[in-house]
């Protein structure tokens, strides 16, 4: 695994607030949407596990959870987003999880 480039916001309290909001965002999904999202994750996992360390490019990182999850399953993930605040959030997840299988950049 390569070392992740992390840029955790300097204001840790504000960062923790954003993380707590992101953690509860899934609570707003309907049961139907949760079902199809779960199926999508299962298909992604099967694909990742069938390949030898696949490279994955995530465009539109958002909170970075899918990329982190994919990296934990064995993918080499690079994520990009036009909003630096979102790549900061995604890199914060990497920092808090002490996981280095993904990297996120704004651009």
VMD Tcl script that draws the C-alpha trace (Angstrom):
set ca {
  {0.00 0.00 0.00}
  {1.13 3.50 -0.74}
  {1.10 6.17 1.91}
  {-1.97 8.37 1.63}
  {-1.65 12.11 1.19}
  {-3.80 13.48 3.97}
  {-4.79 17.04 4.68}
  {-6.90 17.09 7.82}
  {-8.47 20.48 8.47}
  {-6.66 22.47 11.17}
  {-9.88 23.00 13.17}
  {-10.34 19.52 14.63}
  {-13.64 20.40 16.32}
  {-15.18 21.60 13.04}
  {-13.87 18.48 11.34}
  {-15.44 16.21 13.98}
  {-18.76 18.04 13.43}
  {-18.62 17.38 9.69}
  {-17.79 13.72 10.33}
  {-20.71 13.25 12.70}
  {-23.02 14.74 10.07}
  {-21.62 12.43 7.39}
  {-22.04 9.39 9.66}
  {-25.76 10.03 10.01}
  {-26.42 10.91 6.35}
  {-27.29 7.29 5.51}
  {-30.15 7.43 8.01}
  {-32.05 9.60 5.51}
  {-31.99 6.97 2.74}
  {-35.23 5.16 2.06}
  {-35.26 1.38 2.59}
  {-35.50 0.91 -1.19}
  {-32.46 3.12 -1.83}
  {-30.51 1.36 0.96}
  {-31.35 -1.98 -0.71}
  {-30.04 -0.96 -4.14}
  {-27.02 0.79 -2.65}
  {-26.22 -2.43 -0.77}
  {-26.48 -4.43 -4.00}
  {-24.12 -1.99 -5.71}
  {-21.59 -2.43 -2.90}
  {-21.83 -6.22 -3.16}
  {-21.20 -6.10 -6.92}
  {-18.23 -3.78 -6.37}
  {-16.82 -6.11 -3.71}
  {-17.14 -9.13 -5.99}
  {-15.33 -7.27 -8.76}
  {-12.53 -6.11 -6.46}
  {-12.03 -9.57 -4.99}
  {-11.94 -11.19 -8.44}
  {-8.98 -9.04 -9.53}
  {-5.44 -8.71 -8.20}
  {-5.23 -5.26 -6.52}
  {-7.37 -3.40 -9.09}
  {-6.88 0.33 -9.57}
  {-10.04 2.33 -8.99}
  {-10.64 5.97 -9.88}
  {-13.48 7.53 -7.93}
  {-14.75 10.71 -9.59}
  {-16.83 12.86 -7.27}
  {-15.48 11.60 -3.96}
  {-18.11 13.07 -1.67}
  {-17.30 11.84 1.84}
  {-14.89 9.21 0.52}
  {-16.56 6.27 2.23}
  {-16.98 4.15 -0.91}
  {-13.33 4.66 -1.84}
  {-12.15 3.81 1.67}
  {-14.36 0.73 1.74}
  {-13.05 -0.35 -1.69}
  {-9.46 0.17 -0.55}
  {-10.10 -1.94 2.54}
  {-11.35 -4.70 0.24}
  {-8.09 -4.55 -1.75}
  {-8.43 -1.88 -4.44}
  {-5.81 0.81 -5.03}
  {-8.06 3.87 -4.92}
  {-7.50 7.40 -6.18}
  {-10.38 9.81 -5.71}
  {-10.93 13.30 -7.06}
  {-13.53 15.96 -6.42}
  {-13.89 19.58 -7.49}
  {-14.50 20.62 -3.89}
  {-11.44 20.70 -1.66}
  {-13.68 20.54 1.42}
  {-14.87 17.10 0.32}
  {-11.39 15.76 -0.38}
  {-10.36 17.12 3.05}
  {-13.26 15.18 4.58}
  {-12.32 12.01 2.66}
  {-8.68 12.35 3.71}
  {-9.87 12.89 7.28}
  {-11.57 9.50 7.17}
  {-8.27 8.00 6.02}
  {-6.46 9.76 8.86}
  {-8.95 8.59 11.51}
  {-8.95 5.02 10.20}
  {-5.12 4.96 9.95}
  {-5.57 3.38 6.53}
  {-3.33 4.21 3.59}
  {-4.90 2.35 0.66}
  {-6.51 5.41 -0.88}
  {-5.69 8.99 -1.77}
  {-7.98 11.93 -2.47}
  {-7.22 15.14 -4.33}
  {-9.19 18.25 -5.25}
  {-9.08 19.49 -8.82}
}
mol new
graphics top color blue
foreach p $ca { graphics top sphere $p radius 0.5 }
foreach p [lrange $ca 0 end-1] q [lrange $ca 1 end] { graphics top cylinder $p $q radius 0.2 }
display resetview
